[in-house]
Amino acid sequence: MPFLSLVTASPAIAEFVCAEILRVTGANRNPRPNKRDGVFNVMIASDPAAAFARWLYDDACIALPRKHAAAFAVASWKRPARMRARSAPKRWTPEEDAVVMQMTQKDAAERLGRTVRSVNMRSWRLHQIVNAI
């Protein structure tokens, strides 16, 4: 599986790279420092990685030969026919959060057109936020 990654200690660089990944590929990344050493590990794989590698190295007039070769390999990757494509994530809205908090998980799932498992996880996350405040 092709991937691209960046490790940086700079929050500004991590945020910039994540914004460019979103702009170029539509893949949303949220930069957060890891707990061990506080650096940001930004990673994308498969289709977004191929698209971003093409964008990064398409007109690369200055590049390390090994990086250019690796980027070319990632950029030329095509999803195998037997491999299922990831669906775009369905983001939660404040209105949906209110439904989750007011109804049973089964009823909320039916009303929102989501799975009970998805509603269960969202409910858990919302309760974690409420308890942290």
C-alpha positions in Angstrom: 0.0 0.0 0.0 1.6 3.3 -1.0 1.9 6.0 1.6 3.5 9.4 2.2 4.5 10.7 5.6 6.0 13.7 7.2 7.5 14.1 10.7 7.9 17.6 12.0 8.2 19.3 15.4 6.7 22.4 13.9 2.9 22.9 14.4 2.9 25.5 11.6 4.4 23.0 9.1 2.1 20.2 10.2 -1.0 22.5 9.8 0.2 23.7 6.4 0.8 20.2 5.1 -2.6 19.0 6.4 -4.3 22.0 4.7 -2.5 21.2 1.4 -3.4 17.5 1.6 -7.0 18.5 2.1 -6.9 21.0 -0.8 -5.2 18.6 -3.2 -6.7 15.3 -2.3 -9.8 16.0 -0.1 -8.3 13.8 2.6 -8.7 15.5 6.0 -5.9 15.2 8.5 -5.8 16.7 12.0 -2.3 17.4 13.1 -1.6 16.4 16.7 1.7 15.9 18.4 2.4 12.4 19.6 2.7 11.8 23.4 6.2 10.2 23.2 8.2 13.1 21.8 5.8 15.8 20.8 6.4 15.6 17.1 3.6 15.5 14.4 3.4 12.4 12.2 1.3 13.3 9.2 0.5 10.3 7.0 -1.7 9.6 3.9 -2.1 6.3 2.1 -3.5 4.8 -1.1 -5.4 7.1 -3.5 -4.7 10.3 -1.6 -1.0 9.4 -1.3 -0.8 8.8 -5.1 -2.6 12.1 -5.9 -0.4 14.1 -3.4 2.8 12.5 -4.8 1.8 13.5 -8.3 1.1 17.0 -7.2 4.3 17.3 -5.2 6.7 15.8 -7.7 5.1 16.4 -11.1 7.4 19.2 -12.1 10.2 18.4 -9.6 13.3 20.1 -11.0 15.1 19.9 -7.7 14.6 16.6 -5.8 16.8 13.9 -4.2 16.9 11.0 -6.7 15.8 8.5 -4.1 12.9 10.7 -3.0 11.9 11.3 -6.6 12.0 7.6 -7.4 9.9 6.8 -4.3 7.4 9.5 -5.2 7.1 8.3 -8.7 6.3 4.8 -7.5 3.6 6.1 -5.1 2.2 8.5 -7.8 1.9 5.7 -10.4 -0.1 3.4 -8.0 -3.5 2.4 -9.2 -6.1 0.8 -6.9 -6.5 -2.9 -7.8 -9.9 -3.8 -9.2 -10.6 -6.2 -6.3 -9.8 -3.5 -3.6 -12.8 -1.7 -2.2 -12.5 2.1 -2.2 -13.0 3.9 1.1 -16.1 5.9 1.3 -16.0 9.6 2.2 -16.6 10.0 5.9 -20.0 11.5 6.9 -19.3 14.3 9.3 -21.5 14.9 12.3 -23.5 18.1 12.6 -24.6 19.8 15.8 -28.2 18.9 14.9 -27.3 15.2 14.6 -25.4 15.5 17.9 -28.6 16.8 19.6 -30.6 13.8 18.2 -27.9 11.4 19.6 -28.1 13.0 23.0 -32.0 13.0 23.1 -33.0 9.6 21.7 -32.1 6.0 22.2 -29.2 4.8 20.0 -31.5 2.6 17.9 -34.0 5.4 17.3 -31.3 7.9 16.6 -29.7 5.5 14.1 -32.9 5.0 12.3 -33.7 8.7 12.2 -30.2 9.8 11.1 -29.7 6.9 8.6 -26.6 5.7 10.4 -25.7 2.5 12.0 -26.3 1.8 15.7 -22.6 1.3 16.1 -21.8 4.7 14.6 -24.4 6.4 16.9 -23.0 4.4 19.9 -19.5 5.7 19.2 -20.7 9.3 18.7 -22.6 9.1 21.9 -19.6 7.9 23.8 -17.4 10.7 22.3 -20.0 13.4 23.2 -20.2 12.1 26.8 -16.4 12.2 27.0 -16.5 15.9 25.9 -19.3 16.7 28.4 -17.4 14.9 31.3 -14.2 16.7 30.5 -15.8 20.1 30.9 
